[in-house]
Amino acid sequence: MALSAALDRPHYIDQELREFPVVASAVIHKGAALSVRSSGYVGPLAAAEQFAGLAYESVTGTGTNGEKKVRAYVLGDFEVPLASAAVTDLGDDLFASDDATFIKTSSGNSYTGKIIGFVSSTTVIVRINDAFGRTAAP
């Protein structure tokens, strides 16, 4: 139906942080990779689930889905661990197999973003600018 009057839509100035309802009894540590469960609630990332972002804060869920909320970064560049990282990894897709393990293997894992920086043989910089954009690399 077309608008019949002016509409003031909510506008989110901060495009980096979003708040998500937490799955019951989840223990989320600050800096953890997060994923959206089939229930629609967020918890520590489990392989092959939709990546939601990186936890801005630590939160422990209660016995009820959604009773607690967690703020998460959904946009930005972050240093993350990557075993056997090399400068030649620049531009590659990065995946996660749990809330703290980042890998370049796509099969059965969750897409997190693109490697945009090399820090050391154990650390890269990932850009998570499309946390909800896709579940796997193209």
N, CA, C and O atoms as CSV, one atom per row, in Angstrom:
chain,resi,resn,atom,element,x,y,z
A,1,MET,N,N,0.850,-1.169,0.000
A,1,MET,CA,C,0.000,0.000,0.000
A,1,MET,C,C,0.899,1.236,0.000
A,1,MET,O,O,1.864,1.285,0.763
A,2,ALA,N,N,0.617,2.201,-0.807
A,2,ALA,CA,C,1.394,3.430,-0.905
A,2,ALA,C,C,1.193,4.292,0.335
A,2,ALA,O,O,0.143,4.240,0.974
A,3,LEU,N,N,2.210,5.086,0.671
A,3,LEU,CA,C,2.107,6.002,1.807
A,3,LEU,C,C,1.045,7.054,1.546
A,3,LEU,O,O,0.892,7.535,0.423
A,4,SER,N,N,0.325,7.400,2.575
A,4,SER,CA,C,-0.670,8.467,2.458
A,4,SER,C,C,-0.298,9.672,3.310
A,4,SER,O,O,-1.002,10.681,3.322
A,5,ALA,N,N,0.837,9.549,4.033
A,5,ALA,CA,C,1.329,10.646,4.872
A,5,ALA,C,C,2.830,10.466,5.065
A,5,ALA,O,O,3.390,9.411,4.766
A,6,ALA,N,N,3.464,11.517,5.572
A,6,ALA,CA,C,4.898,11.469,5.829
A,6,ALA,C,C,5.212,10.387,6.862
A,6,ALA,O,O,4.421,10.124,7.768
A,7,LEU,N,N,6.375,9.769,6.709
A,7,LEU,CA,C,6.783,8.688,7.605
A,7,LEU,C,C,8.225,8.929,8.043
A,7,LEU,O,O,9.126,9.030,7.211
A,8,ASP,N,N,8.432,9.018,9.335
A,8,ASP,CA,C,9.776,9.197,9.874
A,8,ASP,C,C,10.317,7.817,10.250
A,8,ASP,O,O,9.975,7.286,11.306
A,9,ARG,N,N,11.144,7.245,9.407
A,9,ARG,CA,C,11.684,5.912,9.636
A,9,ARG,C,C,12.849,5.962,10.625
A,9,ARG,O,O,13.665,6.882,10.572
A,10,PRO,N,N,12.933,4.981,11.527
A,10,PRO,CA,C,14.094,4.912,12.421
A,10,PRO,C,C,15.374,4.787,11.594
A,10,PRO,O,O,15.438,4.004,10.647
A,11,HIS,N,N,16.370,5.552,11.957
A,11,HIS,CA,C,17.647,5.561,11.241
A,11,HIS,C,C,18.754,5.247,12.239
A,11,HIS,O,O,18.848,5.886,13.287
A,12,TYR,N,N,19.574,4.285,11.924
A,12,TYR,CA,C,20.650,3.871,12.818
A,12,TYR,C,C,21.947,4.543,12.383
A,12,TYR,O,O,22.513,4.212,11.342
A,13,ILE,N,N,22.401,5.478,13.182
A,13,ILE,CA,C,23.613,6.219,12.856
A,13,ILE,C,C,24.834,5.311,12.971
A,13,ILE,O,O,25.687,5.294,12.083
A,14,ASP,N,N,24.915,4.564,14.056
A,14,ASP,CA,C,26.036,3.659,14.265
A,14,ASP,C,C,25.794,2.410,13.430
A,14,ASP,O,O,24.895,1.624,13.729
A,15,GLN,N,N,26.583,2.228,12.400
A,15,GLN,CA,C,26.396,1.089,11.517
A,15,GLN,C,C,27.268,-0.098,11.905
A,15,GLN,O,O,27.221,-1.138,11.248
A,16,GLU,N,N,28.057,0.039,12.953
A,16,GLU,CA,C,28.959,-1.039,13.342
A,16,GLU,C,C,28.361,-1.985,14.369
A,16,GLU,O,O,28.601,-3.191,14.309
A,17,LEU,N,N,27.584,-1.457,15.311
A,17,LEU,CA,C,27.057,-2.281,16.403
A,17,LEU,C,C,25.572,-2.546,16.238
A,17,LEU,O,O,24.800,-1.662,15.866
A,18,ARG,N,N,25.189,-3.785,16.523
A,18,ARG,CA,C,23.784,-4.166,16.562
A,18,ARG,C,C,23.558,-5.002,17.807
A,18,ARG,O,O,24.490,-5.607,18.336
A,19,GLU,N,N,22.333,-5.036,18.266
A,19,GLU,CA,C,21.982,-5.804,19.451
A,19,GLU,C,C,21.139,-7.006,19.021
A,19,GLU,O,O,20.210,-6.875,18.225
A,20,PHE,N,N,21.477,-8.167,19.556
A,20,PHE,CA,C,20.789,-9.407,19.202
A,20,PHE,C,C,20.288,-10.111,20.450
A,20,PHE,O,O,20.938,-10.049,21.494
A,21,PRO,N,N,19.145,-10.782,20.363
A,21,PRO,CA,C,18.668,-11.601,21.480
A,21,PRO,C,C,19.509,-12.883,21.559
A,21,PRO,O,O,19.844,-13.487,20.540
A,22,VAL,N,N,19.837,-13.277,22.781
A,22,VAL,CA,C,20.741,-14.407,23.023
A,22,VAL,C,C,19.963,-15.691,23.260
A,22,VAL,O,O,18.924,-15.692,23.919
A,23,VAL,N,N,20.485,-16.788,22.709
A,23,VAL,CA,C,19.899,-18.102,22.916
A,23,VAL,C,C,20.034,-18.492,24.396
A,23,VAL,O,O,21.020,-18.143,25.045
A,24,ALA,N,N,19.058,-19.203,24.913
A,24,ALA,CA,C,19.044,-19.600,26.330
A,24,ALA,C,C,20.344,-20.285,26.737
A,24,ALA,O,O,20.854,-21.145,26.020
A,25,SER,N,N,20.869,-19.899,27.883
A,25,SER,CA,C,22.036,-20.517,28.525
A,25,SER,C,C,23.342,-20.389,27.753
A,25,SER,O,O,24.318,-21.046,28.116
A,26,ALA,N,N,23.404,-19.576,26.707
A,26,ALA,CA,C,24.652,-19.386,25.963
A,26,ALA,C,C,25.639,-18.583,26.796
A,26,ALA,O,O,25.251,-17.665,27.518
A,27,VAL,N,N,26.912,-18.932,26.693
A,27,VAL,CA,C,27.983,-18.161,27.315
A,27,VAL,C,C,28.767,-17.516,26.177
A,27,VAL,O,O,29.457,-18.194,25.415
A,28,ILE,N,N,28.650,-16.205,26.079
A,28,ILE,CA,C,29.309,-15.453,25.016
A,28,ILE,C,C,30.413,-14.617,25.636
A,28,ILE,O,O,30.173,-13.831,26.552
A,29,HIS,N,N,31.625,-14.792,25.129
A,29,HIS,CA,C,32.759,-14.017,25.608
A,29,HIS,C,C,33.015,-12.848,24.662
A,29,HIS,O,O,32.830,-12.968,23.451
A,30,LYS,N,N,33.436,-11.728,25.218
A,30,LYS,CA,C,33.791,-10.569,24.410
A,30,LYS,C,C,34.796,-11.005,23.346
A,30,LYS,O,O,35.771,-11.692,23.651
A,31,GLY,N,N,34.558,-10.606,22.100
A,31,GLY,CA,C,35.449,-10.955,21.001
A,31,GLY,C,C,35.093,-12.240,20.280
A,31,GLY,O,O,35.704,-12.565,19.262
A,32,ALA,N,N,34.115,-12.979,20.789
A,32,ALA,CA,C,33.723,-14.249,20.170
A,32,ALA,C,C,32.995,-14.011,18.853
A,32,ALA,O,O,32.255,-13.038,18.702
A,33,ALA,N,N,33.217,-14.915,17.904
A,33,ALA,CA,C,32.405,-14.923,16.692
A,33,ALA,C,C,31.025,-15.451,17.081
A,33,ALA,O,O,30.908,-16.388,17.870
A,34,LEU,N,N,29.983,-14.836,16.518
A,34,LEU,CA,C,28.616,-15.207,16.848
A,34,LEU,C,C,27.900,-15.726,15.610
A,34,LEU,O,O,28.241,-15.374,14.481
A,35,SER,N,N,26.903,-16.568,15.844
A,35,SER,CA,C,26.077,-17.040,14.740
A,35,SER,C,C,24.615,-17.060,15.159
A,35,SER,O,O,24.274,-17.103,16.341
A,36,VAL,N,N,23.775,-17.028,14.145
A,36,VAL,CA,C,22.327,-17.060,14.363
A,36,VAL,C,C,21.881,-18.516,14.302
A,36,VAL,O,O,22.128,-19.213,13.317
A,37,ARG,N,N,21.225,-18.963,15.357
A,37,ARG,CA,C,20.708,-20.329,15.417
A,37,ARG,C,C,19.420,-20.432,14.604
A,37,ARG,O,O,18.837,-19.416,14.226
A,38,SER,N,N,18.989,-21.627,14.342
A,38,SER,CA,C,17.748,-21.836,13.581
A,38,SER,C,C,16.547,-21.225,14.305
A,38,SER,O,O,15.526,-20.923,13.687
A,39,SER,N,N,16.682,-21.046,15.628
A,39,SER,CA,C,15.613,-20.432,16.425
A,39,SER,C,C,15.535,-18.918,16.219
A,39,SER,O,O,14.565,-18.276,16.621
A,40,GLY,N,N,16.581,-18.355,15.583
A,40,GLY,CA,C,16.633,-16.910,15.373
A,40,GLY,C,C,17.426,-16.178,16.438
A,40,GLY,O,O,17.665,-14.977,16.312
A,41,TYR,N,N,17.836,-16.875,17.483
A,41,TYR,CA,C,18.617,-16.268,18.553
A,41,TYR,C,C,20.106,-16.457,18.280
A,41,TYR,O,O,20.500,-17.360,17.542
A,42,VAL,N,N,20.932,-15.593,18.885
A,42,VAL,CA,C,22.370,-15.592,18.647
A,42,VAL,C,C,23.103,-16.299,19.785
A,42,VAL,O,O,22.713,-16.217,20.950
A,43,GLY,N,N,24.174,-16.993,19.410
A,43,GLY,CA,C,25.039,-17.645,20.389
A,43,GLY,C,C,26.455,-17.719,19.849
A,43,GLY,O,O,26.717,-17.228,18.751
A,44,PRO,N,N,27.382,-18.324,20.596
A,44,PRO,CA,C,28.736,-18.516,20.088
A,44,PRO,C,C,28.671,-19.270,18.759
A,44,PRO,O,O,27.877,-20.199,18.604
A,45,LEU,N,N,29.501,-18.870,17.810
A,45,LEU,CA,C,29.431,-19.443,16.473
A,45,LEU,C,C,29.617,-20.955,16.490
A,45,LEU,O,O,30.510,-21.487,17.149
A,46,ALA,N,N,28.759,-21.618,15.756
A,46,ALA,CA,C,28.880,-23.047,15.486
A,46,ALA,C,C,29.048,-23.180,13.979
A,46,ALA,O,O,28.372,-22.493,13.213
A,47,ALA,N,N,29.937,-24.055,13.555
A,47,ALA,CA,C,30.249,-24.214,12.133
A,47,ALA,C,C,28.994,-24.378,11.297
A,47,ALA,O,O,28.053,-25.070,11.684
A,48,ALA,N,N,29.001,-23.728,10.148
A,48,ALA,CA,C,27.949,-23.790,9.129
A,48,ALA,C,C,26.703,-22.969,9.480
A,48,ALA,O,O,25.752,-22.945,8.699
A,49,GLU,N,N,26.686,-22.304,10.626
A,49,GLU,CA,C,25.575,-21.399,10.928
A,49,GLU,C,C,25.874,-20.025,10.342
A,49,GLU,O,O,27.021,-19.723,10.012
A,50,GLN,N,N,24.845,-19.195,10.215
A,50,GLN,CA,C,24.986,-17.842,9.672
A,50,GLN,C,C,25.795,-16.971,10.620
A,50,GLN,O,O,25.382,-16.760,11.760
A,51,PHE,N,N,26.932,-16.464,10.175
A,51,PHE,CA,C,27.766,-15.560,10.957
A,51,PHE,C,C,26.980,-14.284,11.243
A,51,PHE,O,O,26.364,-13.714,10.342
A,52,ALA,N,N,27.002,-13.835,12.501
A,52,ALA,CA,C,26.262,-12.632,12.886
A,52,ALA,C,C,27.173,-11.456,13.196
A,52,ALA,O,O,26.751,-10.306,13.069
A,53,GLY,N,N,28.417,-11.714,13.602
A,53,GLY,CA,C,29.334,-10.642,13.951
A,53,GLY,C,C,30.260,-11.075,15.069
A,53,GLY,O,O,30.348,-12.258,15.398
A,54,LEU,N,N,30.956,-10.095,15.657
A,54,LEU,CA,C,31.897,-10.340,16.754
A,54,LEU,C,C,31.380,-9.667,18.016
A,54,LEU,O,O,31.013,-8.492,17.994
A,55,ALA,N,N,31.352,-10.404,19.103
A,55,ALA,CA,C,30.777,-9.905,20.357
A,55,ALA,C,C,31.524,-8.680,20.869
A,55,ALA,O,O,32.746,-8.702,21.016
A,56,TYR,N,N,30.793,-7.631,21.135
A,56,TYR,CA,C,31.322,-6.394,21.695
A,56,TYR,C,C,31.497,-6.520,23.203
A,56,TYR,O,O,32.278,-5.793,23.816
A,57,GLU,N,N,30.754,-7.458,23.788
A,57,GLU,CA,C,30.740,-7.616,25.237
A,57,GLU,C,C,30.479,-9.071,25.589
A,57,GLU,O,O,30.045,-9.859,24.749
A,58,SER,N,N,30.749,-9.416,26.841
A,58,SER,CA,C,30.452,-10.761,27.338
A,58,SER,C,C,29.034,-10.797,27.886
A,58,SER,O,O,28.596,-9.859,28.552
A,59,VAL,N,N,28.318,-11.881,27.605
A,59,VAL,CA,C,26.942,-12.055,28.079
A,59,VAL,C,C,26.718,-13.535,28.364
A,59,VAL,O,O,27.181,-14.397,27.616
A,60,THR,N,N,26.011,-13.822,29.441
A,60,THR,CA,C,25.594,-15.188,29.727
A,60,THR,C,C,24.075,-15.232,29.668
A,60,THR,O,O,23.384,-14.518,30.395
A,61,GLY,N,N,23.571,-16.088,28.784
A,61,GLY,CA,C,22.125,-16.218,28.622
A,61,GLY,C,C,21.489,-16.840,29.857
A,61,GLY,O,O,22.160,-17.447,30.692
A,62,THR,N,N,20.198,-16.674,29.945
A,62,THR,CA,C,19.440,-17.263,31.047
A,62,THR,C,C,18.764,-18.528,30.520
A,62,THR,O,O,19.130,-19.034,29.460
A,63,GLY,N,N,17.804,-19.025,31.239
A,63,GLY,CA,C,17.083,-20.210,30.807
A,63,GLY,C,C,16.028,-19.936,29.758
A,63,GLY,O,O,15.332,-20.857,29.331
A,64,THR,N,N,15.890,-18.673,29.328
A,64,THR,CA,C,14.863,-18.298,28.369
A,64,THR,C,C,15.494,-17.623,27.156
A,64,THR,O,O,16.279,-16.686,27.303
A,65,ASN,N,N,15.155,-18.095,25.962
A,65,ASN,CA,C,15.642,-17.462,24.734
A,65,ASN,C,C,15.244,-15.994,24.700
A,65,ASN,O,O,14.090,-15.651,24.958
A,66,GLY,N,N,16.199,-15.130,24.381
A,66,GLY,CA,C,15.918,-13.724,24.190
A,66,GLY,C,C,15.837,-12.871,25.435
A,66,GLY,O,O,15.688,-11.654,25.335
A,67,GLU,N,N,15.931,-13.474,26.599
A,67,GLU,CA,C,15.859,-12.682,27.836
A,67,GLU,C,C,17.071,-11.759,27.957
A,67,GLU,O,O,16.957,-10.644,28.466
A,68,LYS,N,N,18.221,-12.221,27.495
A,68,LYS,CA,C,19.438,-11.400,27.472
A,68,LYS,C,C,19.707,-10.963,26.042
A,68,LYS,O,O,19.280,-11.617,25.090
A,69,LYS,N,N,20.417,-9.857,25.900
A,69,LYS,CA,C,20.815,-9.363,24.584
A,69,LYS,C,C,22.326,-9.141,24.575
A,69,LYS,O,O,22.935,-8.892,25.616
A,70,VAL,N,N,22.916,-9.235,23.393
A,70,VAL,CA,C,24.348,-8.995,23.237
A,70,VAL,C,C,24.545,-7.991,22.106
A,70,VAL,O,O,23.894,-8.067,21.064
A,71,ARG,N,N,25.458,-7.048,22.336
A,71,ARG,CA,C,25.842,-6.136,21.266
A,71,ARG,C,C,27.007,-6.767,20.523
A,71,ARG,O,O,27.903,-7.362,21.121
A,72,ALA,N,N,26.972,-6.621,19.190
A,72,ALA,CA,C,28.001,-7.231,18.359
A,72,ALA,C,C,28.408,-6.284,17.243
A,72,ALA,O,O,27.595,-5.520,16.723
A,73,TYR,N,N,29.687,-6.351,16.887
A,73,TYR,CA,C,30.164,-5.641,15.704
A,73,TYR,C,C,29.689,-6.405,14.479
A,73,TYR,O,O,29.897,-7.615,14.384
A,74,VAL,N,N,29.058,-5.715,13.544
A,74,VAL,CA,C,28.623,-6.340,12.301
A,74,VAL,C,C,29.323,-5.723,11.095
A,74,VAL,O,O,29.061,-6.097,9.952
A,75,LEU,N,N,30.201,-4.792,11.360
A,75,LEU,CA,C,30.909,-4.071,10.311
A,75,LEU,C,C,32.266,-3.673,10.853
A,75,LEU,O,O,32.372,-3.246,12.002
A,76,GLY,N,N,33.306,-3.806,10.045
A,76,GLY,CA,C,34.611,-3.326,10.463
A,76,GLY,C,C,35.743,-4.281,10.131
A,76,GLY,O,O,35.539,-5.358,9.571
A,77,ASP,N,N,36.941,-3.849,10.494
A,77,ASP,CA,C,38.160,-4.617,10.259
A,77,ASP,C,C,38.716,-5.053,11.605
A,77,ASP,O,O,38.900,-4.227,12.499
A,78,PHE,N,N,38.987,-6.354,11.755
A,78,PHE,CA,C,39.403,-6.902,13.044
A,78,PHE,C,C,40.573,-7.858,12.882
A,78,PHE,O,O,40.637,-8.621,11.918
A,79,GLU,N,N,41.506,-7.810,13.843
A,79,GLU,CA,C,42.578,-8.798,13.890
A,79,GLU,C,C,42.006,-10.085,14.456
A,79,GLU,O,O,41.340,-10.084,15.492
A,80,VAL,N,N,42.275,-11.182,13.762
A,80,VAL,CA,C,41.838,-12.496,14.225
A,80,VAL,C,C,42.974,-13.488,14.016
A,80,VAL,O,O,43.838,-13.278,13.164
A,81,PRO,N,N,42.972,-14.574,14.797
A,81,PRO,CA,C,44.010,-15.585,14.618
A,81,PRO,C,C,43.768,-16.407,13.355
A,81,PRO,O,O,42.627,-16.720,13.017
A,82,LEU,N,N,44.844,-16.752,12.669
A,82,LEU,CA,C,44.786,-17.653,11.520
A,82,LEU,C,C,46.087,-18.427,11.473
A,82,LEU,O,O,47.146,-17.852,11.221
A,83,ALA,N,N,46.016,-19.715,11.712
A,83,ALA,CA,C,47.210,-20.561,11.689
A,83,ALA,C,C,47.826,-20.531,10.295
A,83,ALA,O,O,47.115,-20.578,9.291
A,84,SER,N,N,49.133,-20.455,10.245
A,84,SER,CA,C,49.888,-20.464,8.976
A,84,SER,C,C,49.471,-19.344,8.028
A,84,SER,O,O,49.402,-19.548,6.817
A,85,ALA,N,N,49.195,-18.165,8.573
A,85,ALA,CA,C,48.836,-17.013,7.745
A,85,ALA,C,C,50.036,-16.583,6.916
A,85,ALA,O,O,51.183,-16.713,7.343
A,86,ALA,N,N,49.752,-16.066,5.721
A,86,ALA,CA,C,50.804,-15.579,4.825
A,86,ALA,C,C,50.314,-14.310,4.141
A,86,ALA,O,O,49.111,-14.079,4.017
A,87,VAL,N,N,51.252,-13.502,3.704
A,87,VAL,CA,C,50.890,-12.260,3.022
A,87,VAL,C,C,50.101,-12.564,1.750
A,87,VAL,O,O,49.334,-11.719,1.289
A,88,THR,N,N,50.273,-13.732,1.187
A,88,THR,CA,C,49.536,-14.121,-0.015
A,88,THR,C,C,48.066,-14.429,0.264
A,88,THR,O,O,47.305,-14.680,-0.670
A,89,ASP,N,N,47.653,-14.413,1.536
A,89,ASP,CA,C,46.256,-14.631,1.897
A,89,ASP,C,C,45.391,-13.399,1.644
A,89,ASP,O,O,44.164,-13.488,1.688
A,90,LEU,N,N,46.012,-12.259,1.381
A,90,LEU,CA,C,45.255,-11.028,1.155
A,90,LEU,C,C,44.216,-11.227,0.059
A,90,LEU,O,O,44.524,-11.736,-1.019
A,91,GLY,N,N,42.991,-10.823,0.344
A,91,GLY,CA,C,41.908,-10.949,-0.612
A,91,GLY,C,C,41.139,-12.252,-0.524
A,91,GLY,O,O,40.089,-12.396,-1.150
A,92,ASP,N,N,41.650,-13.208,0.250
A,92,ASP,CA,C,40.971,-14.501,0.383
A,92,ASP,C,C,39.776,-14.403,1.326
A,92,ASP,O,O,39.725,-13.532,2.194
A,93,ASP,N,N,38.821,-15.305,1.143
A,93,ASP,CA,C,37.689,-15.419,2.059
A,93,ASP,C,C,38.162,-16.054,3.353
A,93,ASP,O,O,39.089,-16.864,3.355
A,94,LEU,N,N,37.516,-15.678,4.467
A,94,LEU,CA,C,37.849,-16.248,5.771
A,94,LEU,C,C,36.585,-16.835,6.390
A,94,LEU,O,O,35.503,-16.257,6.294
A,95,PHE,N,N,36.740,-17.981,7.019
A,95,PHE,CA,C,35.632,-18.719,7.605
A,95,PHE,C,C,35.926,-18.978,9.076
A,95,PHE,O,O,37.046,-18.758,9.538
A,96,ALA,N,N,34.923,-19.445,9.808
A,96,ALA,CA,C,35.116,-19.821,11.212
A,96,ALA,C,C,34.453,-21.172,11.445
A,96,ALA,O,O,33.411,-21.487,10.871
A,97,SER,N,N,35.097,-21.965,12.313
A,97,SER,CA,C,34.541,-23.273,12.647
A,97,SER,C,C,33.963,-23.280,14.062
A,97,SER,O,O,33.228,-24.199,14.424
A,98,ASP,N,N,34.287,-22.268,14.860
A,98,ASP,CA,C,33.681,-22.064,16.176
A,98,ASP,C,C,33.878,-20.608,16.551
A,98,ASP,O,O,34.286,-19.810,15.707
A,99,ASP,N,N,33.602,-20.241,17.782
A,99,ASP,CA,C,33.624,-18.817,18.145
A,99,ASP,C,C,35.019,-18.201,18.226
A,99,ASP,O,O,35.148,-16.987,18.382
A,100,ALA,N,N,36.075,-19.035,18.121
A,100,ALA,CA,C,37.439,-18.507,18.220
A,100,ALA,C,C,38.377,-19.015,17.137
A,100,ALA,O,O,39.536,-18.602,17.101
A,101,THR,N,N,37.920,-19.892,16.257
A,101,THR,CA,C,38.796,-20.509,15.262
A,101,THR,C,C,38.456,-20.016,13.862
A,101,THR,O,O,37.373,-20.279,13.340
A,102,PHE,N,N,39.399,-19.297,13.268
A,102,PHE,CA,C,39.240,-18.767,11.918
A,102,PHE,C,C,40.128,-19.570,10.975
A,102,PHE,O,O,41.289,-19.848,11.275
A,103,ILE,N,N,39.556,-19.938,9.824
A,103,ILE,CA,C,40.260,-20.782,8.868
A,103,ILE,C,C,39.892,-20.371,7.447
A,103,ILE,O,O,38.947,-19.612,7.233
A,104,LYS,N,N,40.648,-20.879,6.486
A,104,LYS,CA,C,40.366,-20.569,5.087
A,104,LYS,C,C,39.549,-21.657,4.407
A,104,LYS,O,O,39.220,-21.532,3.227
A,105,THR,N,N,39.219,-22.712,5.122
A,105,THR,CA,C,38.443,-23.817,4.561
A,105,THR,C,C,36.960,-23.494,4.603
A,105,THR,O,O,36.400,-23.245,5.671
A,106,SER,N,N,36.326,-23.499,3.441
A,106,SER,CA,C,34.909,-23.136,3.386
A,106,SER,C,C,33.986,-24.283,3.760
A,106,SER,O,O,32.955,-24.060,4.394
A,107,SER,N,N,34.329,-25.483,3.386
A,107,SER,CA,C,33.435,-26.633,3.558
A,107,SER,C,C,33.040,-26.847,5.020
A,107,SER,O,O,33.889,-27.106,5.873
A,108,GLY,N,N,31.741,-26.736,5.294
A,108,GLY,CA,C,31.209,-26.992,6.627
A,108,GLY,C,C,31.450,-25.897,7.638
A,108,GLY,O,O,31.188,-26.086,8.826
A,109,ASN,N,N,31.944,-24.752,7.191
A,109,ASN,CA,C,32.247,-23.655,8.106
A,109,ASN,C,C,31.414,-22.424,7.767
A,109,ASN,O,O,30.650,-22.437,6.802
A,110,SER,N,N,31.556,-21.374,8.546
A,110,SER,CA,C,30.760,-20.153,8.382
A,110,SER,C,C,31.600,-19.032,7.776
A,110,SER,O,O,32.676,-18.714,8.282
A,111,TYR,N,N,31.112,-18.444,6.708
A,111,TYR,CA,C,31.795,-17.316,6.077
A,111,TYR,C,C,31.776,-16.116,7.019
A,111,TYR,O,O,30.727,-15.753,7.550
A,112,THR,N,N,32.959,-15.493,7.226
A,112,THR,CA,C,33.033,-14.327,8.107
A,112,THR,C,C,33.420,-13.042,7.386
A,112,THR,O,O,33.057,-11.956,7.839
A,113,GLY,N,N,34.148,-13.136,6.272
A,113,GLY,CA,C,34.554,-11.940,5.555
A,113,GLY,C,C,35.787,-12.170,4.712
A,113,GLY,O,O,36.138,-13.307,4.395
A,114,LYS,N,N,36.448,-11.066,4.347
A,114,LYS,CA,C,37.640,-11.091,3.495
A,114,LYS,C,C,38.872,-10.724,4.296
A,114,LYS,O,O,38.828,-9.855,5.167
A,115,ILE,N,N,39.969,-11.394,3.993
A,115,ILE,CA,C,41.256,-11.040,4.597
A,115,ILE,C,C,41.759,-9.798,3.881
A,115,ILE,O,O,41.980,-9.814,2.670
A,116,ILE,N,N,41.940,-8.718,4.643
A,116,ILE,CA,C,42.389,-7.467,4.029
A,116,ILE,C,C,43.737,-7.002,4.564
A,116,ILE,O,O,44.267,-5.984,4.121
A,117,GLY,N,N,44.292,-7.749,5.519
A,117,GLY,CA,C,45.592,-7.365,6.071
A,117,GLY,C,C,46.335,-8.554,6.650
A,117,GLY,O,O,45.733,-9.493,7.170
A,118,PHE,N,N,47.653,-8.494,6.549
A,118,PHE,CA,C,48.531,-9.516,7.115
A,118,PHE,C,C,49.281,-8.882,8.276
A,118,PHE,O,O,49.933,-7.852,8.101
A,119,VAL,N,N,49.197,-9.485,9.464
A,119,VAL,CA,C,49.884,-8.971,10.649
A,119,VAL,C,C,51.092,-9.827,10.970
A,119,VAL,O,O,52.186,-9.310,11.196
A,120,SER,N,N,50.895,-11.147,10.991
A,120,SER,CA,C,51.981,-12.083,11.293
A,120,SER,C,C,51.587,-13.464,10.788
A,120,SER,O,O,50.517,-13.633,10.202
A,121,SER,N,N,52.446,-14.446,11.015
A,121,SER,CA,C,52.149,-15.808,10.556
A,121,SER,C,C,51.005,-16.452,11.337
A,121,SER,O,O,50.588,-17.568,11.027
A,122,THR,N,N,50.496,-15.740,12.361
A,122,THR,CA,C,49.374,-16.273,13.145
A,122,THR,C,C,48.200,-15.307,13.238
A,122,THR,O,O,47.218,-15.596,13.921
A,123,THR,N,N,48.287,-14.157,12.554
A,123,THR,CA,C,47.243,-13.133,12.684
A,123,THR,C,C,47.005,-12.413,11.360
A,123,THR,O,O,47.944,-12.025,10.665
A,124,VAL,N,N,45.706,-12.242,11.026
A,124,VAL,CA,C,45.324,-11.471,9.845
A,124,VAL,C,C,44.262,-10.454,10.255
A,124,VAL,O,O,43.751,-10.484,11.374
A,125,ILE,N,N,43.944,-9.562,9.335
A,125,ILE,CA,C,42.847,-8.617,9.542
A,125,ILE,C,C,41.724,-9.025,8.598
A,125,ILE,O,O,41.924,-9.152,7.390
A,126,VAL,N,N,40.528,-9.228,9.173
A,126,VAL,CA,C,39.366,-9.607,8.381
A,126,VAL,C,C,38.380,-8.449,8.345
A,126,VAL,O,O,38.175,-7.767,9.349
A,127,ARG,N,N,37.776,-8.229,7.193
A,127,ARG,CA,C,36.723,-7.219,7.057
A,127,ARG,C,C,35.382,-7.945,7.086
A,127,ARG,O,O,35.086,-8.764,6.217
A,128,ILE,N,N,34.575,-7.629,8.104
A,128,ILE,CA,C,33.285,-8.297,8.254
A,128,ILE,C,C,32.146,-7.387,7.810
A,128,ILE,O,O,31.130,-7.279,8.497
A,129,ASN,N,N,32.312,-6.742,6.677
A,129,ASN,CA,C,31.330,-5.753,6.227
A,129,ASN,C,C,30.026,-6.342,5.720
A,129,ASN,O,O,29.108,-5.586,5.401
A,130,ASP,N,N,29.908,-7.646,5.635
A,130,ASP,CA,C,28.647,-8.210,5.160
A,130,ASP,C,C,28.245,-9.408,6.017
A,130,ASP,O,O,27.973,-10.496,5.510
A,131,ALA,N,N,28.215,-9.177,7.325
A,131,ALA,CA,C,27.930,-10.266,8.261
A,131,ALA,C,C,26.667,-11.033,7.904
A,131,ALA,O,O,26.631,-12.254,8.055
A,132,PHE,N,N,25.627,-10.347,7.432
A,132,PHE,CA,C,24.398,-11.039,7.070
A,132,PHE,C,C,24.226,-11.153,5.560
A,132,PHE,O,O,23.157,-11.505,5.062
A,133,GLY,N,N,25.293,-10.849,4.855
A,133,GLY,CA,C,25.192,-10.854,3.386
A,133,GLY,C,C,25.124,-12.233,2.765
A,133,GLY,O,O,24.486,-12.401,1.726
A,134,ARG,N,N,25.762,-13.229,3.367
A,134,ARG,CA,C,25.762,-14.561,2.783
A,134,ARG,C,C,26.277,-15.570,3.798
A,134,ARG,O,O,26.910,-15.197,4.786
A,135,THR,N,N,26.014,-16.806,3.562
A,135,THR,CA,C,26.454,-17.864,4.489
A,135,THR,C,C,27.736,-18.518,4.007
A,135,THR,O,O,28.424,-19.173,4.790
A,136,ALA,N,N,28.068,-18.356,2.748
A,136,ALA,CA,C,29.272,-18.978,2.210
A,136,ALA,C,C,29.873,-18.086,1.143
A,136,ALA,O,O,29.232,-17.155,0.655
A,137,ALA,N,N,31.096,-18.378,0.794
A,137,ALA,CA,C,31.772,-17.602,-0.240
A,137,ALA,C,C,31.127,-17.863,-1.591
A,137,ALA,O,O,30.503,-18.905,-1.789
A,138,PRO,N,N,31.271,-16.925,-2.524
A,138,PRO,CA,C,30.671,-17.109,-3.843
A,138,PRO,C,C,31.335,-18.252,-4.595
A,138,PRO,O,O,30.955,-18.549,-5.728
